[in-house]
Amino acid sequence: MTSTDAAAREDEIAGFLAVTADERVSLLKELVKAPSDNPPGDCAPHAERAAALLTDLGFEVEAHPVPEALCQANGMISVVNLVVRRRFGEGPVITLNAHGDVVAPGAGWTHDPYAGEIVDGWLYGRGAAVSKSDFATYAYALKALDTCAGDLAGTVELHLTYDEEVGGALGPKWLLDEGISKPDFAISAGFSHAVVTAHNGCLHLEVTVSGRSAHAAKPETGYDALEAATVLLSALYAHRAELGNRVSAIPGIGSPKLNVGLIEGGINTNVVPDRVSFRIDRRMIPEENPDDVEAALRDRIAAALAGRKGIAVDARRVMMAAALTPLGEVARLTEPLIRHASARFGETISCVGVPLYTDARHYTAAGIPTVLYGAGPHTIEEANAHRADERLPLADLHGATEVVARALRDILSAKG
């Protein structure tokens, strides 16, 4: 292709995206209006709505329902994963993955979380940034490629999945395990201007401290599980402070983290508690070995309550999510994304890590080079992700769509 031809293709992509800007916003609004909170995880209705909207855009949409028993085993009610495939010729298969399940709105909203209200150029609603926005980003990036389809070689797939908020085992992992898709590269939903190539792993443990109940008038006749749990919690919080002394070498990752996010127990105010349980969230930096982290944490839990009469403690693994790290030919994704994002947004875009975890890790676990890039403001904090008044700048929705379209065009260029 000559430089004149390349410039013409640039103009065609830009022109298409300019005239479809309002359509992208309308698509995102409709996706936000359809609830898909997880938990409870009854996400099939949202998949049905998304499939209808994508069909109206001219896509052939495959619906892949996950068996009900498998959904229930993973704490969900229903999951239907959507796949769209566009083959341009012989070449690599690139998957674009975004998830449609979202955390529940919670309190504190000043905008209806299911309205898709637009104020001062920001669209508000649960999932506006994480990551219903990238349903729109990726769909319109793929449509934009049709303006230069004759010069492309390869396939682009959309994987629109519904269990990221509980781990991704029924989304990307299930699609790969079932052989429904066999991509060579994957771009997963993003939430900032950066190109993300690494993220933390995560371990969830449910810890149960057991004792023996007694009348509150005679607490010495029982074994107080809550008293023992406070000793254990103190040890865990002391460990959390120690974790801050260890820092990942990957920019953006930071230190390992520990949080106790759920706790329950006791029988009544006038009864010595016989049981207390709580859940630990332990974020692991990529340099840590997950098995070693879990073993050390279990040892710490046991040591904190060793020798306490009448007290037993048990820890059950709830989830283990591996870290995301750069894999193989990932530069084939990062180079064009960085180049086009820097040009589009007029700033230096780079590769970073993030201190959370995503279901993108399932692609790397299958040997597929993967990055995270999509619509979002500069930081996840600006987006109010997982908080009240989640929002997305519409300018960034349009910018990210253009970046993804141009990067895909470069990767699938018939000349390369």
N, C-alpha and C positions, 0 to 999 in steps of 0.2 A: 504494500500500500504506500502511495506517495504521501509526502507531507500535506499536499493539497487534499487528498482523499481523507487523511486522518483528521484534518481540520473540519472537513465537511461532516464527518461522523460526530465530532465534538459538538458541532452546531445542531445536528439532528437530535442528539441526546438532550442537550440543553433546551431545545425547543419543545420536545415532548414533555419534559419535566415541568417546564414553565406553564404549559397549557393544562396540565393535569394537577396543578398544585391544590386547587379547591377539592378535587376528587380525593386526594390523599387525606386531606383534613376530614372530609365527610366519612371516609372509611374508618379512620381512627375514632371518630365520635361514635359511630355505630358500634364499634367493638367495645368501647368503654361503657356504653349504655347497657350492654348485655353482661350481667354479673357472672363472675366465675371464681368466687372466693374459694380458697383452698387452705385450711379446711373450711367447709365440710368436704369439698372436692367433688361436687356433682357438676362436672365440666362438659358433659356431652351436649347440653343445650347450647353452650357458647360455640362449640365446634360446629354444630349444625348451622348456627347463624353465620359464623365466619365462612363456612363452605359456600353458603348461598351468596354472600357478598363477593367472594372470589370468583364464583361461577359467573356472576353478573359482569365481572371484569374480563371475562373471556377465557379464564383458566379451566382446565380439566382437573378437578379436585378428587383425589383418592381419599376415602374415609377408612381408617383402620381402627376399629374398636378393640380395646384391650379387654380380655375376658373378665367378667364380673368378679369371679373368685380372686383373680390376681389383683384387681382394683381394691377389693376389700382387704386382702392380705397386706396391702401397702397403705391402708388407712384412707382410701378414697371410695367414692360412690360410683363414679363413671369417668372414663377417659376415652376419647376418640381422637387419635392423632391424624392430622391432615398432611398429605404429601402432594406437591405439584411438581411436575417434571417438564422441563423444556430442553429438548435436544437440538443443538445447533450443528452437530456433526461429530466426527471422531475426535476425542480429546478428553481431558480430565473432567471428572464429575465434581462439582462444587456444591455443597449443601449450605443453605442459609437457614439457620434455626432460630426461632423465637418461641417463647412460651406464652400461652394465653391464660394460664391460671395465675391468680393474684392473692396476696394476703388480704384478710378482711379489712375494711376501712378503719375500724376503731373510732375513737372519739376525737373531737377537736376540729372537725372540718368546718370551713366557712363557705365551701362550695359543695353542691351535691356530688358525691363521689361517683354517681352513675349518670351524670348529665352531659359530660364533655363540654362544659362551659368554657368559652374563650374570653379571657380578660387580658387586655394589653399585650396581645400576641402570644399568650401562654394558654395552652389547653389543660384544664384541670380535670382530674378524675383518677380513680384507682386503675392502675395499669397504663396510664397515659405515658409513663416513662419506662416502666418495667412490667412487661415488655410488649404490650399490645401495639405500641408505636412501631415496632420493627416488623409486625405483620404488614403494615403500610409501607415502611421503608423498603423491605425486601420485595414485596409484590410489585411496587412501581419501579424499582431498579430492574427487575426482571422484564417488565413490560418495555422499559426504555431500551433494553438490549435488542429488542425486535427491530429497532430503527437501524441497526447495523448487523443484522443477523447473518447476512451473506458473507461477512468477513470473520465469522467466529467458528471455532471448532471446539466442541465440548458440550457438556450438559450442566444446567443449573437446576437444582431442586430446592423447593421450599419444604422445610420440616416445621410444621406448626403443631406444637406439643402442649401437654397440659398437666405436667406434674413437677415442674421445676421447684416449686415451693416446698415439696416434700422429698426432693432428692433426685428426680429425673430417671428413676429406674423404669418407669412406665412410658417414658417419652423417648428421647434419643437412644437410650440403651436398648429399649424394647424394639425399636425400629431396626437397629443394627443386629441385635441378637436373632430377630426373626428373618433376617435376610431381605427385608423390604427395601433397604437401601444399602449401597456399597460405595460411598463417596471416597474421593481421593483427598479432598480438602473440605474444611468446614469453617464458616463464619457464623458465630453465634451472637445473640442479642447483646448490644452494648448499652451504656448508660452515661457516657461522657464523651468528650472530644478525642480522648486518647485511644490508641490501639492497644488492647490488653492481651498480653501473651502469657501471663502467669497469675494464678490466684491461690489463696490458701486452701488447705484441706480442713476438714472438720470432723470431730468425734463427738457424738452425743452419748452420754451414759445416764441411765436412770439408777440412782442410788437409793436403796431402802435400808433404813435403820430400824431395827425391831427391838422391843423391850417387853415389859409386862405392865398392864394397866393396874391402877389402884385408885382408891378413893382419895380425892384431893385433901381430905382431912388427915390422911395418913400416907403421904407420898413416899415415905421411907419403906413402905411395904411393896412398892413396885420398882420397876426399872424404867426410868424416864427416857423414852426414845428421843424426845425433843431436846432434852439436856445434852444427850450424847451427840445429837445432830449439830448442835451449836458448836461443840468442840471440833467436830469434823469440818464444819463450814469455816470456822476460824483458820484451820489448817489450810483449807483450800484457798481462802482469800490471801493468806500469807504467801502461798505458792504463786498466786496471780501476780503479786508484786514482784516476785523473783523473775517471772517470765519477761518483764520489761527490760531486763538486762541483756536479752538476746535479740538481735536484730537481723532480719534477712538482708542478704546482699542485693536483692532485687528491688529496685526503686518502686515505692508505692506499697510494698507488702507490710513493712514495719515489723512488729514483734508478735510472738504467739500471744493468744488471749484466752482467758477463762471466764465464763459467766455461769451463774446459777439463775436460770430463767423461770423455772416452775417449782413450786413447793406445795405439799399438802400433807395433812396428817391430823392426828388427834381424834378424840371421840366426843368430848364435851368439855365445857369450861371446868367442871368439877371432877374431871377424871385425868389421872396421869396418862400422858400419851403412850400408847403401846406401839405406835408405828408412825414414822415420818419418811416421806420420799421426796426426792427432788431430782431435777435434771440438770446435768452439766453440759455446757457447750464449750468445747476446747478447740480453738482455732489453731491449726498447725501451719507453720511456714513451710515453703517447699523443701527447705533443707532438712526438715525433720522426718524421721522414719515413723509412719503411723503406728506400726505394731509396737515400737519402742515407747512411743508416747502413751499408748493405752496401758501397756504393762507398768510403766512408771506411775501413772495416775492411779491404777488399781493398788499398787504397793503403798502409795501415799494414803489412800483411803483406809486400807487395812491397818496401817501403822498408827493412824490418828486415834483409832478406837481399840487398839490391842490391849488386852488385859482388863477391859471394863466389864465387871460382873453383870451378867444378865443381858448383855447387849450383843446383838449380831448385826452384821452389815453385809449387804450384797450389792453388786453392781452389774447391771445388764446393759449390754451395748444396744443402742437404739439405731444408730446410723454411723457409718464411716464413709466419708467422702474424701476422695483423693485430691491432692493439689493439682492444679493445671500448670504445666511447664512447657516451654517451647519444644517442638518436636519436628524432626526431619526437615523437610523443605518449607518450613513455615515462612521463610523469607519471600516465597512466591506470593504470599498473602500480604505480609506486612509492608513490603516495599511499595506496591501500588497504592495501598490504603493510606500510608503515611504521605506519599507524594501528593495524592489528590486531596486528602484532607487538609494538608498544609496550604495548598493553593486555594482551596475553596473557602477556608475560614480565615485566611490571611494571618496565620500564626504557625509556629513550629509545633507540629504534632509528633509525638514520639511513642515508643513502646513502653508500657509500664506494667506493673503488677497491681492487683487490688486485694485488700485484706478480707474479702468475702469468698464465697464459693458458688459455683454455678453448675448447671448440668452439661456445660461445654466439655467438662472433664471426661464424659463418656466417649466423646469422639477421640480424644487423645489416648484413652485407655484401649481403644480399638486400633491404635496406630495411625490415626488420621490427624495430620497437622491442623491445628485449630487456633483461631484468634477470636476475640470479642470486639465487635465494632458495630455501632448502630446509632440511632437517634438519642440524643441526650444533651443537656447543657454541659458546662465545663466539669462539674462534679456531681456525684450522686446526691450530695447534700443539697445542692441547688434544686434538684428535682423533687425533693421531699420524698424520696423513695422509701416505701414501707412506713411512711408517716402520713399525718393528715395533710390535706391539700397537695397531694402528689400532682406534679405538673410537668409540662414539656414546652419549650419554646418552639413555635411552629417553624421559625427560621431554621432551627437545627434539624427538624424533621425533613425539611426540603434539602438542606445541605447534606445530611447523611445519605439521603436517597441518591443524590448526584454522585457522591463519593463512591458509594457501593457500585453504582452502575458503571462508572468509569473504570474502577478497579477490576471489575469482572470483565469488562471489555478488553483490558490489557492482558489479563491472565488467559483469556480464551481467544486471543488474537490468532487468526489462522497462520500468520507469519511466524509465530513463536512457538 
